[in-house]
């Protein structure tokens, strides 16, 4: 026997060799199944005492003493498919078994000389609802091939839905003493199911028998009997006449018993039997020596699932082997003595197998400690200050969290290790329990406060008091505090977000959540407060006329010239919406946009009223008087004394004119060489407001400008009109009857120039025809040479002064139009 340090216990497969008469082969399972666990084995199911009694009783005695069996509903053992596989029922459960082809075996990689010799499939279908706890058992006898009685075979059991297990099955003898098969006993003790003492969850599955492969075919048993002479009958052992050995059990039994042979044959037989007995004993001794032996105090350090032999049992077996060896060394051995010794060796084999135990490590405490530590970690957050932990939740510093994690990892490694001993498991459980207690001592409960958030909300609630929120300053009352809609929306969104946090369940919040909402609201309040502006009050409010190069004093409207009025605020930022109204809608109407439409000739007052903002500002008004003309029929103006006629004058206006004659008396221009200033005439169209109609052209208006001398009749002259519509018109026309007749789109200042080049051409053309045009001839200037804007032209000053006071200034000679003209040579 060997004693090994607990830390170096051999693997469980080593124990298989201790319980086999012949070596159990090393196996490999299909589908990469792990090695089968070796567990404590039960002795053979055959009751030796009963078997001995049955062997000594004559057939008649057995019949007399055996009680009659009630076979009414009994289920008997069956020989599956005639294969020699005997299967008994398990209580009331009828077996369902079948023999499978050996080629379908799952066990692979057998040692040399070993092979799968038999494959069978077994099931005990239980009736639905059958939960019986009564102990029951059944014997399974597997074909053992050439194995002898007492040999141990390996049977690999592939349980349904479980890993394969290797069973040790002893070959038992039948009634005639010959091998009946390898025995596997199925037992249900009311609590657990075992196969030859091996705990299992089911007996249903595949069984594969491992046997030796014969190098040569075995000779038939009958041939051996014919070749070997039978033993000579002993004195007093005569068989009954007419009966064969099979019919005479007593004679058969006596024939099977070893007998001493006289002389050399007896000595040889004795020596052979002694050698066999000695070999069997030494083999058993070797198995005992190889067994792992443990004292009671060594079990706590032994790895889990270690197969071992208790020290007391090992000593007892060693003592019995020593005694048996001493008997075999005696000089008076007989064949019967040797046979008895061999039988005792077999018994010691079974005793050794029955004595093998398994180390069972209880991991319950460690498993519970692991679960408790896992739960503690899961329920406790890791945080530096707890501000990121929800109210009411547990937290601890990260280093404490990590320390328990490390201890938990070590404990789990010990728990999962297959070769862990009880001491190691208990030590790990205690260490983890201490680590968890230390961890729990550091745990704190998060407390979230919303006091600062409530203060921020109170400050934000008053931030927009009296503030107008508007898309544009135009919609804000003058003098009011205001902010844009975008700024107001951002502020209100921050307040809404803060309210959500303030009214949420406290257990759903962390302090960081509350602080973030507080900071966000405070910043939004500050930004909004800084964005609030005050709209300026209206200091001056007027109505502006359309842009006009002549200024804003012109205020008139006509059917073809609607007047677009605009409100003007000072400062401009004080502007608000206005409503428009007309003092006399029969003269002019005004729409919501300030556009005045002429209705009839006359004067009307247009009023603009600013929008009222209750409680903030009162309305402000501005007015403008508008002259309306041109709504009726046109009329003709004649000034006989001046020789001026204006045809197609718009209704509602009057005509004023001024004639400037005599270039020496009133020079109105600087002429070119040979040019002459013939005439200057100012014609103004004046409205009822005493202003000149400027910036407007009229269709179909014609002007006749008379010339008091007929010196130029039939001559071509140049007429320049500085129109009050802002343009300059140049005409070339022929004088007839002492006047020129022009289509004039506007009033203004007319200048008649006798250009030298034009006069020369005309005289040459008329020297043979002195006839003059009649006074009634209508000469229209059609040769319009240029129509130019008057921008930058000094003549604009004259146009601006035409009409009313302007004519008076011209008459007094207070201004002159300077223009340079050079005749073409």
TORVO-678967 format. One record per residue (C-alpha): x, y, z; residue number from 0. Coordinates in pm, whole numbers, plus 32768, in hexadecimal, padded with zeros to 4 digits. Layout:
// TORVO-678967
   east   north     up     k
      X       Y      Z   NUM
...
***
This chain:
// TORVO-678967
   east   north     up     k
   8000    8000   8000     0
   806F    8161   7FBE     1
   8030    829E   807E     2
   803E    83D9   7FAA     3
   8036    854A   8005     4
   7ED7    85CC   7FE5     5
   7F45    86D0   7EEC     6
   7FBB    85BC   7E00     7
   7E94    84CA   7E01     8
   7E7E    8405   7CBA     9
   7D5E    843A   7BCE    10
   7C20    836E   7BFE    11
   7C64    8285   7AD9    12
   7D7A    81E4   7BA3    13
   7C77    814C   7C88    14
   7BDE    8080   7B6F    15
   7D0C    7F9B   7B74    16
   7CCA    7F4B   7CE1    17
   7B7A    7EAB   7CA3    18
   7BBC    7DD3   7B71    19
   7C31    7C6B   7B6E    20
   7CA9    7CAB   7A0F    21
   7D22    7E0B   79B6    22
   7C11    7EFE   794E    23
   7C75    7FA2   7808    24
   7CA4    8118   77E3    25
   7B82    81A0   771A    26
   7B30    82C6   763E    27
   79CB    8326   75F6    28
   7931    83A0   74B7    29
   78CE    850F   74A0    30
   7A00    856D   7576    31
   794A    8505   76B2    32
   7A13    853B   77F4    33
   7AA1    841B   78BA    34
   79A3    8360   798A    35
   79A2    83A6   7AFA    36
   7A0C    8286   7BD9    37
   792A    8254   7D03    38
   7900    815D   7E1B    39
   78A9    8006   7D90    40
   77AF    7F0F   7E21    41
   7809    7D9D   7E3C    42
   7774    7C9F   7D4E    43
   7601    7C73   7D74    44
   7610    7AFC   7DAC    45
   75DA    7A9E   7F17    46
   76F9    79B2   7F6B    47
   7649    7912   8090    48
   7512    78C6   7FC5    49
   75E3    784C   7EA3    50
   76A2    775C   7F86    51
   755E    76D8   8014    52
   74D1    76A4   7EBB    53
   760A    75E6   7E4D    54
   75FC    74F7   7F73    55
   748B    74A9   7F58    56
   741C    7392   7E73    57
   731E    73E8   7D69    58
   7208    7347   7E28    59
   725A    740C   7F5F    60
   7250    7552   7EA0    61
   70FA    74FB   7E1E    62
   707D    74A9   7F77    63
   7104    75D9   802A    64
   70CE    76E1   7F1F    65
   6F7E    778B   7F44    66
   6EA2    7782   7E16    67
   6EBE    78C1   7D49    68
   6D88    7983   7CF1    69
   6DB2    79C4   7B80    70
   6C5F    7A58   7B45    71
   6CDC    7BBD   7AEF    72
   6E53    7B88   7B17    73
   6F3A    7C06   7A0B    74
   705E    7B1C   79CD    75
   71BD    7B64   7950    76
   71F0    7B62   77D9    77
   730E    7AFB   76F9    78
   7321    7C2C   7614    79
   7318    7BC2   74A7    80
   73A5    7A6C   750C    81
   74F8    7B10   7541    82
   7536    7A8D   76A1    83
   74F3    7BE8   7732    84
   740C    7B9D   7856    85
   733B    7CC6   78CC    86
   7255    7CBD   79F9    87
   712E    7DA5   7A39    88
   7162    7EC4   7B2F    89
   7043    7E8D   7C1C    90
   6F0C    7EB5   7B48    91
   6FC9    7F63   7A30    92
   6FE5    7E87   78FD    93
   7132    7EB3   7849    94
   7145    7F16   76DF    95
   7294    7EA3   7659    96
   733B    7E5F   750D    97
   7490    7DEE   7496    98
   754D    7EE5   73B8    99
   7660    7E95   72BD   100
   77BA    7E9E   7358   101
   7826    7F77   7233   102
   774D    8090   72C3   103
   7811    809B   7409   104
   7863    81F5   748C   105
   798D    818C   755D   106
   7AD6    81C0   74A1   107
   7C4E    81B5   74D6   108
   7C5C    8073   759B   109
   7DA5    7FE2   760F   110
   7E3E    7ECE   7542   111
   7D8E    7D85   756B   112
   7C44    7E25   75D9   113
   7B0B    7E66   750E   114
   7997    7EAC   7533   115
   78FF    7D4D   7531   116
   7792    7DA3   756F   117
   76AB    7ED4   7548   118
   754A    7EE4   75D4   119
   743D    7FEE   7603   120
   735E    7FE0   773B   121
   7237    80A8   77BF   122
   7143    807C   78E0   123
   7018    814F   7873   124
   6F69    81C7   79AC   125
   6DF1    81F3   79AC   126
   6D7F    8360   79BC   127
   6D52    83CD   7B24   128
   6E1A    82A9   7BAC   129
   6ED6    833A   7CD7   130
   6F0A    81FD   7D9F   131
   7016    8209   7EAD   132
   701C    8092   7EF4   133
   7176    7FF4   7ED1   134
   719A    7F1F   7D98   135
   72BC    7E7D   7CDE   136
   730B    7DC9   7B9D   137
   7432    7D00   7B19   138
   74CA    7D38   79C5   139
   75AB    7C17   794A   140
   7680    7C80   7822   141
   772D    7B84   773C   142
   788E    7B5C   77C6   143
   7933    7AAE   76A1   144
   7A5D    79D7   770E   145
   7A74    7A7B   7867   146
   7A80    798E   798E   147
   79AC    7996   7AC4   148
   7A34    7AA3   7BAC   149
   7ACC    7B75   7A98   150
   7A70    7CE4   7A92   151
   7A03    7D89   794E   152
   79D7    7EF7   78FB   153
   787D    7F62   7883   154
   7857    80C6   7803   155
   76FC    8152   784F   156
   7683    8272   7774   157
   7562    8301   783C   158
   7456    83C5   7788   159
   74B8    8534   7795   160
   75E8    84FD   7874   161
   775D    84B6   7860   162
   77D7    834B   7832   163
   7830    8282   796A   164
   7912    814C   797C   165
   7884    8034   7A51   166
   7948    7F0D   7ADC   167
   7882    7DCC   7AAD   168
   78F2    7C7A   7B3C   169
   78B4    7B3F   7A71   170
   77D2    7A5C   7B42   171
   7790    78E9   7B22   172
   764C    7847   7ABF   173
   75A9    771A   7B60   174
   769D    7633   7AB4   175
   77CA    76FC   7B21   176
   7819    777F   79C8   177
   782B    78FB   7987   178
   76C8    7987   7976   179
   772E    7AEA   7918   180
   77B2    7C31   799F   181
   76C5    7CA9   7AAF   182
   7641    7E0D   7AC9   183
   754A    7E3A   7BE4   184
   7449    7F52   7BC6   185
   73CE    7FC4   7D1D   186
   72C9    80C6   7D81   187
   72C8    80EF   7EFD   188
   71AB    81E7   7EFF   189
   7294    8313   7EF6   190
   7399    82D7   7DE8   191
   73EA    81F3   7CC4   192
   7539    813B   7CA4   193
   75E0    8056   7BA7   194
   76CF    7F6F   7C62   195
   76D2    8075   7D75   196
   7716    8197   7C89   197
   7615    82AE   7CBB   198
   7561    8309   7B7C   199
   7431    83CA   7B19   200
   73AB    82BA   7A33   201
   73E7    8155   79C4   202
   736F    81A7   7868   203
   747A    81BB   775F   204
   7583    80FC   769F   205
   7666    7FF3   7738   206
   77AB    7F90   768E   207
   7874    7E64   770E   208
   79F1    7E70   76ED   209
   7A98    7D19   76C6   210
   7BDE    7C7A   765D   211
   7C1B    7C23   74F2   212
   7C95    7ABC   74CE   213
   7DD1    7A9B   73FD   214
   7D5C    7949   7377   215
   7C02    78B2   735E   216
   7BAC    77E9   7492   217
   7B6F    7674   7467   218
   7A0E    75FC   74B5   219
   79DC    758B   761A   220
   7958    743A   75A4   221
   7A9E    73F3   74E8   222
   7B69    743B   7621   223
   7A93    7345   76E1   224
   7AC9    7239   75DB   225
   7C42    726E   75D2   226
   7C74    7275   774A   227
   7C1F    7137   780C   228
   7B2E    7173   7924   229
   7B8E    713B   7A8D   230
   7B80    6FDC   7B10   231
   7A5D    6FA0   7BF9   232
   7AAD    6FA2   7D6A   233
   7A4C    6E8C   7E53   234
   78DF    6EA5   7EAD   235
   7891    6F9A   7D97   236
   77EC    6EB5   7CA1   237
   76D9    6F4F   7BD4   238
   7585    6EC1   7BCA   239
   7555    6DD2   7AAE   240
   74B6    6E64   7977   241
   74FA    6FD2   79D3   242
   75EC    70C4   792F   243
   76B5    71C0   79FA   244
   75C4    72CF   7990   245
   74A4    7205   7A1F   246
   755A    71C6   7B63   247
   75AF    7315   7C01   248
   7669    7274   7D21   249
   774E    71B8   7C3A   250
   777B    72EF   7B63   251
   77DB    73B8   7C94   252
   78D3    72AF   7D01   253
   7967    729C   7BA7   254
   79A1    7412   7BA5   255
   7A5F    7407   7CEE   256
   7BD9    73F5   7CCB   257
   7C61    72A0   7D29   258
   7DB5    7236   7D8A   259
   7E66    7173   7C85   260
   7F56    7065   7CDD   261
   80C6    708E   7CA0   262
   8161    718B   7BB6   263
   8015    71FE   7B25   264
   7F97    7260   7C7E   265
   80D8    731A   7CD1   266
   80CE    73D5   7B86   267
   7F63    7435   7BB8   268
   7FAC    74A6   7D1B   269
   80D2    757B   7CA6   270
   8002    7614   7B90   271
   7EE4    7670   7C77   272
   7FD4    76F9   7D7C   273
   807C    77D5   7C78   274
   7F2C    7859   7C03   275
   7EBB    78A0   7D68   276
   8004    794D   7DB9   277
   7FED    7A25   7C7F   278
   7E8A    7A8A   7CD3   279
   7EEF    7AE0   7E36   280
   8019    7BB0   7DC3   281
   7F41    7C64   7CC7   282
   7E4F    7CBC   7DDC   283
   7F70    7D29   7EBB   284
   7FF1    7E0A   7DA2   285
   7E9A    7EAA   7D80   286
   7E8E    7EE0   7EF5   287
   7FE9    7F7C   7EEF   288
   7F80    8068   7DD7   289
   7E45    80D9   7E8A   290
   7E39    8238   7F1F   291
   7E17    8211   8095   292
   7D93    832B   816C   293
   7D6C    8355   82E3   294
   7C38    8401   8367   295
   7CFC    8541   83AF   296
   7D7D    854D   8248   297
   7C27    8556   81A4   298
   7BFA    86CE   81D2   299
   7D26    8716   80F5   300
   7CD7    8610   7FEC   301
   7C5B    868C   7E9A   302
   7AED    8666   7E4E   303
   7A85    851C   7DA7   304
   7BC8    846F   7E0E   305
   7B9F    82F4   7E20   306
   7C4D    8276   7F59   307
   7C70    814E   8044   308
   7C3B    8194   81B6   309
   7D76    8149   827D   310
   7CC5    8050   8364   311
   7C3B    7F8B   823E   312
   7D8F    7F8F   8198   313
   7E32    7EFD   82D1   314
   7D2B    7DEF   82ED   315
   7D51    7D8B   817F   316
   7ECB    7D85   819E   317
   7EB5    7CA9   82D2   318
   7DC8    7BB6   8224   319
   7EAB    7BAA   80F3   320
   7FD6    7B5D   81CF   321
   7F17    7A42   827B   322
   7EA7    79B8   812C   323
   8009    79C6   80A7   324
   8084    7907   81D7   325
   7F84    77F7   8196   326
   7FF6    77D3   802F   327
   815C    77A0   80AB   328
   80F7    767A   8187   329
   8188    7526   8125   330
   8046    7461   8150   331
   7F7C    751A   8047   332
   7E75    745A   7F8D   333
   7DB5    74B0   7E55   334
   7C85    74F6   7F2C   335
   7D4F    75E1   8004   336
   7DD5    7699   7ED7   337
   7C77    76B1   7E43   338
   7BF8    773E   7F8C   339
   7D16    783B   7F8E   340
   7CC4    78AB   7E30   341
   7B5A    78D4   7E9A   342
   7BD1    79AA   7FBE   343
   7CA2    7A7F   7ECE   344
   7B67    7ABA   7E05   345
   7AB1    7B1E   7F43   346
   7BCA    7C0E   7F9A   347
   7BAA    7CA7   7E3D   348
   7A3E    7CEC   7E81   349
   7A8C    7D67   7FDD   350
   7B91    7E56   7F50   351
   7A9B    7ED8   7E4D   352
   7993    7F08   7F58   353
   7A87    7FBD   803C   354
   7AE1    80C8   7F37   355
   7A3C    8213   7F95   356
   7A1E    8367   7EF6   357
   7A7D    84BA   7F89   358
   794C    859B   7F87   359
   7998    870E   7FBE   360
   7874    87D8   8041   361
   7875    8922   7F84   362
   772B    89A2   800E   363
   77C1    8AA8   80F6   364
   78A8    8B2D   7FE7   365
   778E    8B35   7EE9   366
   76B7    8BF9   7FDF   367
   77D5    8CEB   8024   368
   7808    8D23   7EAF   369
   7694    8D66   7E7E   370
   7690    8E5B   7FA2   371
   77C2    8F15   7F1C   372
   772E    8F1F   7DBE   373
   75EF    8FB3   7E4A   374
   76AC    90B5   7F1A   375
   776C    9129   7DE8   376
   7637    9134   7D0D   377
   7576    9203   7E0C   378
   7693    92FA   7E52   379
   770F    93FA   7D56   380
   787B    9461   7D3A   381
   789D    95DB   7D5D   382
   79A1    96D7   7DCC   383
   78AC    97B8   7E83   384
   7752    9720   7E53   385
   76D4    9846   7D86   386
   769F    9765   7C59   387
   75D1    966A   7D24   388
   7457    9676   7D36   389
   73B4    96E9   7E79   390
   7391    95D1   7F76   391
   7481    94E7   7EC0   392
   75B8    944D   7F5A   393
   7713    94B4   7EEC   394
   787C    9496   7F4F   395
   79CD    9509   7ECF   396
   7A58    9458   7D9B   397
   7B7E    93C8   7E5D   398
   7A90    9313   7F4A   399
   79CA    9293   7E23   400
   7B07    9213   7D7D   401
   7B80    916B   7EBC   402
   7A41    909E   7EDE   403
   7A4A    904C   7D6A   404
   7BA9    8FC3   7D91   405
   7B46    8EEF   7EBD   406
   7A13    8E75   7E00   407
   7AE5    8E10   7CD4   408
   7BCD    8D41   7DB2   409
   7AA7    8C9B   7E5D   410
   7A04    8C44   7D10   411
   7B4A    8BAD   7C96   412
   7B55    8ACF   7DCA   413
   79E5    8A79   7DA5   414
   7A11    8A11   7C39   415
   7B55    8951   7C69   416
   7B18    87D7   7C54   417
   7C47    8777   7D27   418
   7BF3    885B   7E4C   419
   7BF8    87CA   7FAA   420
   7B05    880D   80C5   421
   7BFF    88E1   8186   422
   7C40    89BC   8056   423
   7ACB    89E7   801B   424
   7A88    8A40   8187   425
   7BAE    8B33   818E   426
   7B30    8BDF   8052   427
   79D0    8BF8   80E1   428
   7A50    8C98   8224   429
   7B30    8D8D   8169   430
   7A17    8DFA   8083   431
   7926    8E23   81A7   432
   7A23    8F06   8257   433
   7A5D    8FCD   8118   434
   78E6    9000   80EF   435
   78C1    9079   8256   436
   79DF    916E   8225   437
   793D    91E0   80E0   438
   77EA    9216   8182   439
   788B    92EA   8294   440
   78EE    93E8   8187   441
   779A    93FB   80E0   442
   76DA    9545   80EE   443
   757C    95A9   807F   444
   7562    96C1   7F7E   445
   749C    97F4   7FEE   446
   7428    98E2   7EDC   447
   73C9    9A4D   7F2F   448
   72FB    9B33   7E50   449
   7315    9C6B   7F2C   450
   73F8    9D2A   7E39   451
   731B    9CCB   7D15   452
   71E9    9D5D   7DC1   453
   72A5    9EA4   7DFA   454
   7307    9EB3   7C8D   455
   719F    9E73   7C26   456
   7123    9F8E   7D07   457
   721C    A080   7C6A   458
   71BC    A012   7B0C   459
   704A    A03E   7B54   460
   7073    A1BA   7B75   461
   7171    A1E8   7A5D   462
   706C    A22A   794D   463
   6F7B    A2FE   7A18   464
   6F0F    A427   7942   465
   6FDA    A3AD   7817   466
   6F39    A39F   76C0   467
   6F9E    A275   75E9   468
   6F8B    A2C9   7477   469
   701B    A25C   732B   470
   7081    A3C1   72D9   471
   70A2    A509   7392   472
   6F99    A597   72A7   473
   6E8F    A4D6   736C   474
   6EFF    A564   74BB   475
   6E6D    A697   755F   476
   6F54    A7C6   756E   477
   6FFD    A7DA   76C2   478
   6FB6    A66A   7714   479
   70B7    A562   7782   480
   70C8    A447   7687   481
   7187    A314   760C   482
   7179    A24C   74CD   483
   70A4    A117   74A6   484
   71DF    A044   747D   485
   726A    A0C4   75C7   486
   711E    A091   7675   487
   70FC    9F2D   75F1   488
   7259    9ECE   766A   489
   720C    9F5A   77C2   490
   70BC    9EAA   77DA   491
   715A    9D5F   7768   492
   7259    9D79   7884   493
   7141    9DBF   797C   494
   7079    9C95   78FC   495
   71A9    9BAE   7918   496
   71E7    9C26   7A7A   497
   707B    9BE8   7AD3   498
   7093    9A84   7A52   499
   71B7    9A40   7B39   500
   7112    9AF8   7C5A   501
   6FD3    9A28   7C45   502
   7071    98D4   7BF4   503
   707F    97B9   7CF1   504
   71B0    97FC   7DC6   505
   721E    9690   7DAD   506
   723F    96B9   7C35   507
   733D    97D4   7C55   508
   74AB    97FA   7CA5   509
   7541    9932   7D3F   510
   75F3    996A   7BF4   511
   74A2    996D   7B42   512
   741D    9A75   7C30   513
   755C    9B46   7C22   514
   755D    9B40   7AA6   515
   73F3    9BBA   7A9A   516
   7444    9CC9   7B9A   517
   7575    9D47   7ADA   518
   74BD    9D3D   798E   519
   7399    9E09   7A16   520
   7480    9F08   7ABC   521
   7540    9F3F   7979   522
   73FF    9F59   78AE   523
   7374    A059   79A2   524
   74B1    A129   798F   525
   74BA    A118   7813   526
   734D    A17A   77FA   527
   7373    A29A   78EE   528
   7499    A323   782B   529
   73D6    A308   76E6   530
   72B4    A3DD   7762   531
   72B0    A531   76B3   532
   71D7    A668   76D6   533
   7132    A6EA   759B   534
   7163    A866   757A   535
   7038    A94F   7594   536
   6FBC    AA0B   7465   537
   7054    AB65   745D   538
   6FD7    ABD1   7308   539
   6EDA    AB36   721A   540
   6E91    ABB1   70B7   541
   6E0A    AB38   6F6B   542
   6F08    AB27   6E53   543
   6EB7    AB4E   6CE3   544
   6F51    AA6B   6BDA   545
   70C0    AAA3   6B8D   546
   70D7    ABC2   6A96   547
   7202    AC84   6A0F   548
   7142    ADC6   6A55   549
   7113    AD8A   6BC8   550
   6FF1    AD25   6CA5   551
   6F27    AE66   6C8F   552
   6E67    ADEA   6B61   553
   6D21    AD4F   6BD7   554
   6C30    ACF8   6AC1   555
   6B87    ABD1   6A24   556
   6AE5    AB8A   68D8   557
   6A35    AA5D   683F   558
   6B73    A9EC   678E   559
   6C53    AA3E   68B1   560
   6BE7    A9A0   69FD   561
   6C9E    AA2F   6B25   562
   6D56    A938   6C0D   563
   6D75    A9CB   6D69   564
   6E61    A946   6E73   565
   6E6A    A982   6FEC   566
   6FB3    AA0E   7067   567
   701E    A9E0   71D3   568
   7134    AA8A   728D   569
   71ED    A9CE   730F   570
   71B8    A8BF   720C   571
   71B8    A7A8   7314   572
   707A    A83D   73AA   573
   6FB0    A7E2   7272   574
   6E69    A729   729B   575
   6D4A    A6C8   71BB   576
   6C5A    A7DE   7153   577
   6AF9    A7F9   70CF   578
   6AA3    A8E8   6FB3   579
   6971    A9C4   6F80   580
   68F9    AACF   6E8B   581
   6842    AC0F   6EEA   582
   676F    ABFA   6DB1   583
   6755    AAAF   6D01   584
   6698    AB5D   6BE5   585
   67D7    AC14   6B8B   586
   68D4    AAFD   6BDC   587
   68DA    A9A6   6C7F   588
   69FD    A90E   6D3D   589
   6A32    A796   6D78   590
   6ADB    A6DC   6E98   591
   6C2E    A706   6DF3   592
   6C16    A883   6DD3   593
   6BD0    A888   6C5B   594
   6AF7    A9B4   6BFE   595
   6A0F    A98E   6AD0   596
   697D    AAC8   6A2B   597
   6800    AADB   6A17   598
   67B6    AC46   69BD   599
   6872    AD8D   69A5   600
   68A7    AE3B   6AEF   601
   6971    AE3B   6C30   602
   695F    AD2A   6D3B   603
   6A0D    ACE4   6E88   604
   6AA1    AB87   6EB9   605
   6AD9    AB1B   7023   606
   6BC2    AA07   70A6   607
   6B77    A987   7208   608
   6C6F    A8AC   72C5   609
   6C00    A760   7359   610
   6B8E    A77B   74C0   611
   6C24    A69A   75D1   612
   6B3A    A69D   76FD   613
   6BE5    A700   783D   614
   6D2D    A750   7790   615
   6D07    A86B   7694   616
   6BFA    A944   75F4   617
   6BC9    A967   747F   618
   6C84    AA76   73BE   619
   6C06    AB14   727C   620
   6C9F    ABC2   714E   621
   6BEA    AC74   702E   622
   6C2F    ACD8   6EC8   623
   6B61    ADB4   6DDB   624
   6B4D    AD28   6C7D   625
   6AE3    ADE0   6B40   626
   6A20    AD0B   6A4C   627
   6A09    AD6F   68DA   628
   69D8    ACDA   6781   629
   689D    AC21   67D9   630
   67C8    ACF5   66E9   631
   67DD    AD68   657B   632
   6912    AE21   64FD   633
   6902    AF90   64A0   634
   69CB    B090   63CF   635
   6A88    B1B7   645B   636
   6AC2    B2F3   6388   637
   6B90    B427   63D0   638
   6B4E    B509   62A6   639
   6C31    B61F   6314   640
   6D55    B536   6340   641
   6CFE    B465   6213   642
   6CF9    B325   62E5   643
   6BF9    B20F   62BE   644
   6BFC    B0C3   6383   645
   6B08    AFBE   6307   646
   6A98    AE85   63C9   647
   6AD0    AF10   6527   648
   6A63    AE14   663A   649
   6931    AE75   6705   650
   6968    AF00   685D   651
   6AA6    AFC1   680D   652
   6AEA    B124   6790   653
   6BF5    B1A1   669D   654
   6CED    B2B9   66DC   655
   6DEC    B331   65DE   656
   6F02    B42F   65B9   657
   6FA0    B4A0   6471   658
   7107    B51A   6467   659
   715E    B5D4   6323   660
   728C    B692   62AD   661
   73D4    B5EB   62DA   662
   747D    B733   6333   663
   737E    B790   6438   664
   7360    B63E   64E4   665
   7476    B556   647B   666
   740E    B3F8   64DC   667
   752D    B337   644D   668
   768A    B349   63C5   669
   766C    B30A   6256   670
   7756    B26F   615A   671
   77F7    B336   6046   672
   76E7    B3AE   5F59   673
   75C8    B32E   6035   674
   74B3    B413   60AA   675
   73CD    B401   61D7   676
   7276    B43A   6148   677
   718D    B3FD   626A   678
   7171    B36B   63C8   679
   701E    B2FE   6452   680
   6FCC    B266   65AA   681
   6E83    B1A6   65B8   682
   6E0C    B114   6707   683
   6CE4    B02E   6758   684
   6C75    B092   68B6   685
   6B9A    AFC4   69A5   686
   6AA1    B04D   6AA1   687
   6BB6    B033   6BA5   688
   6C7D    B136   6ADD   689
   6D8E    B041   6A88   690
   6E01    AFE8   692D   691
   6DAF    AE94   68A2   692
   6F05    ADF4   687E   693
   6F80    AC9B   682C   694
   6E49    AC46   675C   695
   6E1F    AC39   65E4   696
   6CD5    AC6D   652C   697
   6C67    ABC9   63EC   698
   6BEA    ACAC   62D0   699
   6C47    ADFD   6365   700
   6CC1    AEF8   625D   701
   6D57    B053   627C   702
   6D56    B176   6186   703
   6E6C    B26E   61C8   704
   6E39    B3B5   6108   705
   6F56    B485   607C   706
   6F17    B5FB   605F   707
   6FF1    B624   5F2F   708
   6FD0    B565   5DF5   709
   7140    B572   5DAE   710
   715C    B3FC   5DCF   711
   7028    B388   5D18   712
   7085    B260   5C40   713
   71C7    B23D   5D00   714
   722E    B109   5DCF   715
   7271    B152   5F39   716
   72C9    B080   6069   717
   71E0    B071   618E   718
   725D    AFE4   62DA   719
   7161    AF89   63EC   720
   71E4    AF63   654C   721
   70B4    AE9E   65BF   722
   7035    AE9A   671F   723
   7026    AD1F   6700   724
   719F    AD18   672B   725
   71FD    ACE6   65BC   726
   728E    ADC7   64AA   727
   71E9    ADBF   6351   728
   728F    AE4F   6217   729
   71C0    AEA3   60E2   730
   7214    AF21   5F87   731
   70E7    AFC1   5EE3   732
   708C    B0C7   5DDB   733
   6FFC    B217   5E41   734
   6EB5    B26C   5D94   735
   6DCF    B38F   5DC7   736
   6EB3    B416   5ED1   737
   6E91    B2E5   5FBC   738
   6F03    B181   5FFE   739
   6E10    B069   604D   740
   6E93    AF4B   6125   741
   6E12    AE11   61CF   742
   6E83    AE4E   6335   743
   6E67    AD2E   642E   744
   6E9E    AE18   6557   745
   6EAE    AF80   65BB   746
   6FF9    B02A   65FD   747
   70E8    B123   6561   748
   70EF    B145   63E4   749
   721B    B1DA   6339   750
   720F    B230   61C3   751
   7366    B246   611C   752
   73AD    B2B7   5FB7   753
   74DE    B1E8   5F68   754
   75BD    B270   5E58   755
   75E8    B128   5DA7   756
   7471    B0ED   5D9D   757
   741E    B24A   5D24   758
   751D    B235   5C0F   759
   7491    B0F0   5B8C   760
   7330    B177   5B95   761
   7383    B2BD   5AE5   762
   7439    B204   59D4   763
   730E    B127   59A7   764
   7218    B24F   5999   765
   72D5    B35F   58DC   766
   720F    B31E   57A2   767
   70C7    B2F9   5862   768
   7096    B41D   594D   769
   6F3E    B3A9   59A1   770
   6EFA    B38F   5B15   771
   6E1F    B29C   5BC5   772
   6CCE    B321   5C1F   773
   6C7C    B37A   5D85   774
   6B92    B256   5D93   775
   6C98    B157   5D2D   776
   6CC5    B04C   5E3E   777
   6E2F    AFEC   5E5A   778
   6E78    AECE   5F48   779
   6FD8    AE8D   5FBE   780
   700F    AD24   5F66   781
   7185    AD11   5F59   782
   71D0    ACBE   60BE   783
   7346    ACB4   60D9   784
   7370    AC59   6246   785
   72AF    AC11   6385   786
   73A6    AC21   64A2   787
   7382    AC1D   661D   788
   73D3    AD70   66AC   789
   74B9    ACE9   67B9   790
   75E1    ADCE   67E0   791
   754E    AED0   66ED   792
   7545    B033   6775   793
   73FD    B066   66BF   794
   7356    AF96   67D0   795
   735B    B0C6   68AE   796
   727E    B17E   67BD   797
   7188    B062   67A4   798
   7168    B04E   6919   799
   710D    B1BB   6928   800
   700A    B1AF   6814   801
   6EA9    B1FB   6884   802
   6E29    B2F8   6973   803
   6F48    B3A3   6A25   804
   703D    B308   6931   805
   6FB9    B3D5   680F   806
   6FD0    B50D   68DD   807
   713D    B4CB   6923   808
   7186    B495   67B8   809
   70D3    B5DC   6760   810
   71AC    B696   6859   811
   72E1    B60A   67B7   812
   735E    B566   68F6   813
   73E7    B434   684A   814
   7465    B3C2   66F7   815
   7489    B274   6652   816
   75EC    B23E   65E1   817
   7616    B166   64B5   818
   772C    B153   63B6   819
   76CB    B112   624E   820
   77B4    B107   6126   821
   7736    B10B   5FC1   822
   77C2    B012   5ED0   823
   7896    B0AA   5DC1   824
***
